[in-house]
Amino acid sequence: MLPPGHVAVGYLAYSALRRAIHGDVPPASAIPWLLLGTQLPDLIDKPLAWWFGVLPAGRSLAHSLLFAVPLLLLARRWFRRSDRPGAGEGLAVGYLSHLLVDAAPLLWSRPELASFLVWPVLPAQVRPRPAIWPPQVLFSPTELAFGLVIALVWIADGTPGLEYARWMRGRLIDR
């Protein structure tokens, strides 16, 4: 899945979780951490595998639950000590939604390809680097409809994170 898809699924999962458990919408302070969590497995694994050759595959170390669970528990502890528990929740939901979206289709069709979830206990399946996605995949009616649903949920939630993004943009531009 491409990065925007991971963001979209992560946001939907977090919004649903907040509504179900807390009866509210995602807090704005958690959105940057949610966004980071949705990308972090690929930000770690892809460069280390494709550019530096340190990992066997683009889905190995950071895509493994054996790495993710301790990382997220440490992050949760750090965020709680920093009095930002929502940030840890956002990071965890984003990260775990990334792993779920990468693994779910494989678990249904070819479970052996989801061995990255327990790497290094099982070997990571080495796959060739993907070519650029064709435009018909990127701009299909399904993708556009999914994007519209995500946007509507985000607007219904009160556009959390938008004010923070504006503040950050102002700080970076007004230097």
C-alpha positions in Angstrom: 0.0 0.0 0.0 1.2 3.5 -0.7 1.8 6.0 2.1 -1.5 7.9 1.7 -3.4 4.6 2.0 -1.7 3.8 5.2 -2.5 7.3 6.6 -6.2 6.9 5.5 -6.6 3.4 7.1 -4.7 4.5 10.2 -7.0 7.6 10.7 -10.2 5.6 10.2 -9.0 3.0 12.7 -8.0 5.7 15.2 -11.3 7.6 14.8 -13.3 4.4 15.2 -11.3 3.4 18.3 -11.6 6.8 19.9 -15.4 6.8 19.4 -15.8 3.2 20.6 -13.6 3.4 23.7 -13.5 7.1 24.7 -16.7 8.4 23.1 -14.8 11.2 21.5 -12.7 12.0 18.4 -8.9 11.8 18.0 -7.2 14.6 19.9 -5.2 17.0 17.7 -2.0 16.4 19.7 -2.1 12.7 18.7 -2.4 13.3 14.9 1.3 13.9 14.2 2.1 10.7 16.1 -0.6 8.8 14.3 0.8 9.9 10.9 4.3 8.9 12.0 3.0 5.5 13.1 1.4 4.8 9.8 4.7 5.3 8.0 7.3 4.2 10.5 7.5 0.5 9.5 8.3 1.5 5.9 10.6 4.4 6.9 12.7 1.9 8.8 12.6 -1.2 6.7 12.7 0.0 3.1 15.9 2.1 3.3 17.7 -0.5 5.4 16.8 -3.2 2.9 16.8 -1.4 -0.4 19.5 1.3 0.0 21.9 -0.1 2.6 21.3 -3.9 2.3 21.3 -4.4 6.1 17.9 -6.1 6.1 16.8 -9.1 4.0 13.6 -7.5 2.7 11.6 -4.2 2.7 9.2 -5.9 5.2 11.3 -7.4 8.0 12.5 -5.8 11.2 10.0 -2.9 11.7 7.2 -5.0 10.2 7.7 -7.7 12.8 5.5 -7.9 15.8 8.6 -9.0 17.7 10.0 -5.5 17.1 6.8 -3.5 17.1 5.3 -4.6 20.4 8.4 -3.7 22.5 8.8 -0.5 20.6 5.2 0.5 21.2 5.3 -0.5 24.9 8.4 1.7 25.4 6.8 4.6 23.5 3.6 4.2 25.6 5.6 4.4 28.8 7.5 7.5 27.5 4.4 9.3 26.4 2.6 8.6 29.7 5.6 9.9 31.6 5.5 13.0 29.4 1.8 13.4 30.1 0.8 12.7 26.5 -1.0 9.4 26.6 -3.0 10.2 23.5 0.2 10.6 21.5 1.2 7.0 22.4 -2.2 5.8 21.5 -2.0 7.5 18.1 1.5 6.1 17.4 0.4 2.6 18.3 -2.8 2.6 16.3 -1.0 4.0 13.2 1.8 1.5 13.5 -0.4 -1.5 14.1 -2.8 -0.5 11.3 0.1 -0.4 8.9 1.1 -4.0 9.8 -2.5 -5.1 9.6 -3.0 -3.6 6.1 0.2 -5.1 4.8 -0.5 -8.5 6.3 -4.3 -9.0 5.9 -4.4 -9.7 2.1 -1.5 -12.1 2.4 -2.9 -13.9 5.4 -6.0 -14.7 3.3 -4.3 -15.6 0.0 -0.7 -16.6 0.7 0.0 -16.8 4.5 3.6 -17.8 3.9 4.3 -14.3 2.5 3.2 -12.7 5.9 6.1 -14.3 7.6 7.5 -10.8 8.2 5.1 -10.5 11.1 7.4 -12.8 13.1 10.8 -12.0 11.5 13.4 -13.3 12.4 11.7 -16.4 13.7 10.5 -17.1 10.2 12.5 -15.7 7.2 11.2 -12.6 5.5 10.1 -13.2 1.9 12.3 -11.3 -0.4 10.3 -9.6 -3.1 11.5 -7.4 -5.9 11.3 -3.6 -5.4 8.0 -2.5 -6.8 7.8 -0.5 -10.0 5.9 2.8 -9.9 2.2 2.1 -9.5 0.2 2.7 -12.7 -2.2 5.7 -12.8 -5.3 3.4 -13.1 -4.4 2.0 -9.6 -3.6 5.4 -8.1 -6.7 7.2 -9.5 -9.3 4.4 -9.6 -12.9 5.2 -8.6 -12.5 3.0 -5.6 -9.4 4.9 -4.4 -11.1 8.2 -4.9 -14.3 7.1 -3.1 -12.2 5.8 -0.2 -10.4 9.1 -0.1 -13.7 11.0 0.0 -14.9 8.8 2.9 -11.7 9.5 4.8 -12.0 13.2 4.2 -15.7 13.3 5.4 -14.8 11.4 8.6 -11.9 13.7 9.3 -14.2 16.8 8.7 -16.9 15.2 10.9 -14.2 14.7 13.6 -13.5 18.5 13.5 -10.3 18.3 11.3 -8.0 17.3 14.2 -4.4 18.2 13.5 -5.1 20.9 11.0 -4.5 23.8 13.5 -1.3 22.1 14.5 -0.2 21.8 10.9 -0.9 25.5 10.3 1.0 26.4 13.5 4.0 24.3 12.4 3.9 25.7 8.9 3.9 29.2 10.3 6.9 28.4 12.5 8.8 27.0 9.6 8.0 29.7 7.1 8.2 32.7 9.5 11.7 31.9 10.6 
